[in-house]
Amino acid sequence: MGLMEPNMFLTVDPELNKQRRGQLGPTMGLANLKHMEPIIMAAGSKQLCSKWDRAIGQSKDGKTAKLCYHTDFMLMNFDIISSLGFGQAHRSLTSGDTQIADWVHSTCVLMYMQAIIPIFKSKLFRRFLIKPLYDKYDAFFAVGTQAIEKRKQLLSNLKPGDSKPKDLLQSYIDAEDPESRIRMTSGQVATETINGLMAGSDTSSNTLAWLPEDSLFMPGRNWIFCEQAGILEVSVVVFVGVHLRVCIAKWGACLSIITMPP
């Protein structure tokens, strides 16, 4: 048995792919994501700016700080997508907690292992040989399903006139294929959220990693956001990136020695 249900990224069934695109299309549109901007900004550039300002303030001279911006962008993107997909604030960038990053890594490793060597799907590997990897995936998936149950409970207690939360979790729960009128099950919603973390965090953080490069070393360069990239990635890059550009310009020499990992 595969690690996850067939989903938007991994299905080879054209009908399922069509159905899922119908369900997720409106969800991932910029008009819908615009409503999520406050969550994106709070978990994104505002959190990052606070951390970098704090690092500068706590430095020996109070003016310069040496940071690994690639790692910070990565944790920031995990926080953004986790906050949108799990229905509660995540702040691993501030706390230094890399649990979600570890879950994502373990899930990716398991997916690759199962794809290359199918025997890794057997009970022997799940229960004994690579049990720690499966345990991390199970904990990851459990967080997703628990978030869905909590959200459904919240929705059942809404009073007339109350607004639903505006995040990816709610959009996925409400998502409906326009032709079949089918909605995703709780397991499918959790799977798509996990896929979003795996597919969106690394690409967005790598794209954002060019911000200090462009701002500090090529200040006169025109900025172009790649609209051909994934919609969620574009929204993170645009909402967070525009704000960070202003902040980086403000910091100037304070961030001139920010480093990438070796």
C-alpha positions in Angstrom: 0.0 0.0 0.0 1.3 3.5 -0.9 2.2 6.0 1.7 -0.6 8.4 0.8 -3.8 8.4 -1.1 -3.7 9.4 -4.8 -3.5 13.1 -4.9 -2.9 16.1 -7.1 0.8 15.6 -7.4 1.1 11.8 -7.5 -2.0 10.5 -9.3 -1.7 8.9 -12.8 -5.5 8.8 -13.1 -6.6 11.5 -15.6 -10.1 11.6 -14.1 -8.9 12.1 -10.6 -6.4 14.7 -11.8 -9.3 16.5 -13.5 -11.5 16.3 -10.5 -8.8 17.5 -8.1 -7.9 20.5 -10.4 -11.6 21.4 -10.3 -11.6 21.2 -6.6 -8.4 23.1 -6.0 -8.4 25.6 -8.8 -10.5 28.2 -7.1 -8.8 27.5 -3.8 -5.4 28.3 -5.2 -6.5 31.4 -7.2 -4.9 34.7 -6.2 -8.3 36.2 -5.4 -8.8 33.6 -2.7 -5.3 33.7 -1.4 -5.5 37.4 -1.0 -7.9 36.8 1.9 -5.1 34.8 3.5 -2.6 37.6 3.3 -2.8 38.5 7.0 -1.8 34.9 8.0 1.0 34.9 5.3 2.4 38.2 6.5 2.2 37.3 10.2 4.0 33.9 9.8 6.2 35.3 7.0 8.0 38.6 6.7 6.8 40.1 10.0 8.1 37.1 11.9 11.3 37.1 9.9 11.9 40.8 10.4 11.4 40.5 14.1 14.0 37.7 14.3 16.5 39.6 12.2 15.9 42.9 14.1 16.5 41.0 17.3 19.7 39.4 16.0 21.0 42.8 15.0 20.1 44.3 18.3 21.7 41.5 20.3 25.0 41.5 18.2 28.2 42.8 19.8 28.1 46.2 18.1 24.3 46.4 17.8 24.6 47.1 14.1 25.4 44.0 12.2 24.4 40.3 12.4 25.4 37.2 10.6 22.5 35.0 9.7 21.8 32.0 7.5 19.0 33.4 5.4 18.4 30.2 3.4 17.5 28.3 6.6 15.4 31.2 7.9 13.4 31.4 4.6 12.9 27.7 4.7 11.5 27.7 8.3 9.4 30.8 7.5 7.8 29.0 4.5 7.1 25.9 6.7 5.4 28.3 9.1 3.3 30.0 6.5 2.0 26.8 4.8 1.5 25.1 8.2 -0.5 28.0 9.6 -2.6 28.0 6.4 -3.1 24.3 6.2 -3.4 23.2 9.9 -5.6 26.0 11.1 -3.3 27.3 13.8 -0.3 29.5 14.1 3.1 27.9 13.6 6.3 29.8 14.5 9.3 27.4 14.1 11.4 30.3 12.8 11.1 32.0 16.1 11.2 29.0 18.4 13.8 27.0 16.4 11.6 24.0 16.5 12.3 22.0 13.3 9.8 19.2 14.0 7.6 19.9 10.9 10.7 20.2 8.8 11.8 16.8 10.1 8.4 15.3 9.3 8.5 16.7 5.8 12.0 15.3 5.3 11.0 11.8 6.6 7.9 11.8 4.4 9.9 12.6 1.3 12.5 9.9 2.1 9.7 7.3 2.5 8.1 8.3 -0.7 11.3 8.0 -2.7 12.2 4.7 -1.0 8.8 3.2 -1.8 8.9 4.4 -5.4 12.4 3.0 -6.0 12.1 -0.2 -3.9 8.5 -1.3 -3.4 9.4 -3.8 -0.7 9.7 -0.8 1.7 5.9 -0.8 1.7 5.9 -4.1 3.5 4.9 -4.6 7.2 8.4 -5.7 8.0 9.9 -2.3 7.1 7.0 -0.4 8.6 7.0 -2.1 12.0 10.7 -2.8 12.4 13.4 -1.9 9.9 12.5 1.8 9.2 9.9 2.3 11.9 11.2 5.7 13.0 10.5 7.1 9.5 7.0 5.7 9.5 6.4 7.0 13.0 7.3 10.5 11.9 5.0 10.3 8.9 2.2 9.0 11.0 2.6 11.9 13.5 2.6 14.3 10.5 -0.6 12.9 9.1 -2.2 12.8 12.5 -1.7 16.5 12.9 -3.4 17.1 9.6 -6.4 14.9 10.5 -6.7 16.4 14.0 -6.7 19.9 12.5 -9.6 18.9 10.2 -11.6 17.5 13.0 -11.1 20.7 15.1 -12.1 22.8 12.2 -15.3 20.9 11.6 -16.1 21.2 15.3 -15.6 24.9 15.1 -17.8 25.2 12.0 -20.6 23.3 13.8 -20.6 25.9 16.6 -20.7 28.9 14.3 -23.7 31.2 14.8 -25.6 32.8 12.0 -23.6 35.7 10.6 -20.3 34.3 11.8 -17.5 34.1 9.2 -15.6 31.0 8.4 -11.8 31.1 8.9 -9.9 32.2 5.7 -7.1 29.8 5.2 -6.1 26.8 3.1 -7.7 24.3 5.5 -11.1 25.9 5.1 -10.7 26.2 1.4 -9.8 22.5 1.1 -12.7 21.5 3.2 -15.1 23.6 1.1 -13.5 22.7 -2.2 -16.0 21.1 -4.6 -15.5 19.8 -8.2 -17.9 22.0 -10.3 -18.9 19.0 -12.5 -19.4 16.1 -10.1 -20.1 18.3 -7.0 -17.7 15.9 -5.1 -15.8 17.2 -2.1 -12.6 15.8 -0.7 -12.6 13.5 2.2 -10.7 14.3 5.4 -7.9 12.0 4.4 -7.6 13.7 1.0 -7.6 17.1 2.6 -4.8 16.1 5.0 -2.9 14.6 2.0 -3.1 17.7 -0.1 -2.0 19.8 2.9 1.1 17.6 3.4 1.8 17.8 -0.3 1.6 21.6 -0.1 4.3 21.6 2.6 6.6 19.3 0.6 6.2 21.0 -2.7 5.8 24.6 -1.7 8.3 25.2 1.1 11.6 24.5 -0.7 10.7 26.2 -3.9 9.4 29.3 -2.2 12.4 29.6 0.1 14.8 29.1 -2.8 13.0 31.9 -4.7 13.1 34.2 -1.8 16.8 33.5 -1.2 17.5 35.7 -4.2 16.0 38.7 -2.3 19.1 39.6 -0.3 21.2 39.0 -3.4 19.2 41.4 -5.5 18.7 44.0 -2.8 22.2 44.2 -1.4 24.4 43.4 -4.4 22.3 44.6 -7.4 20.1 47.4 -6.0 19.3 48.8 -9.4 18.0 45.6 -10.8 14.4 45.3 -11.8 12.5 42.7 -9.8 10.4 40.1 -11.7 8.2 37.6 -9.9 7.9 34.4 -12.0 4.1 34.0 -12.6 4.7 30.6 -14.2 5.6 29.2 -10.8 3.0 27.6 -8.5 0.2 30.0 -7.4 0.8 29.5 -3.7 4.5 30.1 -4.3 3.8 33.3 -6.2 1.5 34.5 -3.4 4.2 33.9 -0.8 6.8 35.5 -2.9 4.7 38.5 -3.7 3.1 39.1 -0.3 6.3 38.4 1.6 8.8 39.4 -0.9 7.6 43.0 -1.5 7.6 43.7 2.2 11.0 42.1 2.7 12.5 44.2 -0.1 11.6 47.3 1.8 13.0 45.9 5.1 16.2 44.7 3.5 16.8 48.1 1.9 16.2 49.7 5.4 18.7 47.4 7.1 21.3 48.1 4.4 24.8 47.3 5.7 23.4 45.6 8.8 22.6 42.5 6.6 25.6 42.8 4.3 27.2 39.7 5.8 24.2 37.4 5.8 25.4 34.1 4.6 24.1 31.1 2.7 24.9 27.6 4.1 28.1 26.1 2.8 
